[in-house]
Amino acid sequence: MTDAETDTLADGGTDGTMEGLEVDACERCPELVESRSQIVNGVGPGEADLLFLGEAPGANEDEQGEPFVGRSGSILDDALRDAGLARADVRITNCVRCRPPDNRDPTSEELANCKGYLERELALVDPELVVTLGKVPSEHLLERSVAVTKEAGDVVDVRLGERSYRAVVSVHPAATLYDGSQRETFFETIAHAVDLAGVGESDGGQANLGDF
């Protein structure tokens, strides 16, 4: 695939290239280019039934080049383990692939600049279910205001590009660090998502999602 073809798939820009599931160069967001150490791409199987979507890399992710490897990542790993899965069983990615300065939220422009990359990644992975981890990815994917705590565990239809997906809204794992009451909500949501996606079930996820 040529760079020009890749650019078209990744939002039509001429300042970013994406080969397969990985963005290998991008200069679209000057502040993020200045702030990042590296581009942090998604990890996990190229064909995964369950995909977790975070906001943006933090300091640990920027250093190690992998999403959700800090304290939040440990909590996600624990929740997956409780649900009978390992990190290697799922796909984990972010709305924005470069660390914002001072760990601020990505701007609407930065989210838009990276959306084509996310669109391509989801199209290639084709997950049974997407789990949005926190307010920013939930509102980015659903394109509306989301009361995350109230809507945690809700199954919604979302559209990205030419494709439709089922998604489950979840609180961010970091919320469990600041509010212990969120831990049960988070773990229950992850278990619910694993069940809905049918991960590890011989009949796949579509049967479980068919009721929604």
Secondary structure, 3 states (H helix, E strand, C coil): CCHHHHHHHCCCCCCEEEECCEEEEECCCHHHHHHCCCCCCCECCCCCCEEEEECCCCHHHHHHCCCCCCHHHHHHHHHHHHCCCCHHHCEEEECCCCCCHHHCCCCHHHHHHHHHHHHHHHHHHCCCEEEEECHHHHHHHHCCCCCHHHHCCCEEEEEECCEEEEEEEECCCCHHHHCCHHHHHHHHHHHHHHHHHCCCCCCCCHHHHCCC
